[in-house]
Amino acid sequence: MDGSKEERYRAGEDALWQRHGVSARAEHRVEVPALGFKARVQEVGDPGGPPIVFLHGSPNCGTVWAPLVTRLKD
């Protein structure tokens, strides 16, 4: 199989966002000192709009919100 496991995961993740007509426009990590790790943050939508934060539980990933994100106005 070509590509690393992470590359394949990212490609699948991008395909899922695109399937719902959305793309993650930015990604970064945020330090969570109280828990001792960095959380992955994906930004989707209009950068000028009000922020909405969705948190998922384990073992899910941020794309679990893709169907809902596409239904939000503006």
C-alpha positions in Angstrom: 0.0 0.0 0.0 1.4 3.4 -1.0 1.8 6.2 1.6 2.1 6.2 5.3 -0.8 5.3 7.6 -1.2 9.0 8.5 -1.2 10.1 4.8 -4.0 7.5 4.1 -5.9 8.7 7.1 -5.6 12.4 6.0 -6.7 11.5 2.5 -9.8 9.7 3.8 -10.5 12.5 6.2 -10.3 15.1 3.4 -12.6 12.9 1.2 -15.2 12.8 4.0 -15.2 16.6 4.4 -15.4 17.0 0.7 -18.3 14.5 0.5 -20.2 16.9 2.7 -19.2 20.0 0.7 -16.8 21.3 3.3 -13.1 21.5 3.7 -11.0 22.1 6.7 -9.2 25.4 5.9 -6.7 25.3 8.8 -5.3 22.9 11.3 -3.2 23.4 14.4 -2.4 21.9 17.8 -3.4 23.4 21.1 -1.6 22.5 24.3 -3.9 21.1 27.1 -1.6 21.3 30.1 -4.1 19.9 32.6 -4.3 16.7 30.5 -0.7 16.6 29.3 -1.3 16.5 25.5 -1.9 18.6 22.5 -5.3 18.6 20.9 -5.7 18.7 17.2 -7.9 21.6 16.0 -9.5 21.8 12.6 -11.0 25.1 11.4 -13.9 24.9 9.0 -16.1 27.6 7.5 -16.0 31.4 7.2 -13.1 32.8 9.2 -15.1 36.0 9.8 -18.0 34.2 11.4 -18.5 33.6 15.1 -16.6 30.6 16.4 -18.4 27.4 17.4 -16.4 24.7 19.2 -17.3 21.0 18.8 -15.7 18.5 21.0 -15.9 14.8 20.3 -15.2 11.8 22.6 -12.8 9.1 22.0 -12.3 7.1 19.7 -14.0 9.5 17.3 -12.4 12.3 15.2 -13.4 15.8 14.2 -14.9 14.7 11.0 -17.7 13.1 13.0 -19.2 16.7 12.9 -19.0 17.0 9.1 -22.8 16.3 8.5 -23.8 18.8 11.1 -21.3 21.5 10.0 -22.8 21.5 6.5 -26.3 22.3 7.9 -25.2 25.4 9.8 -26.1 28.7 8.2 -23.3 31.3 7.6 
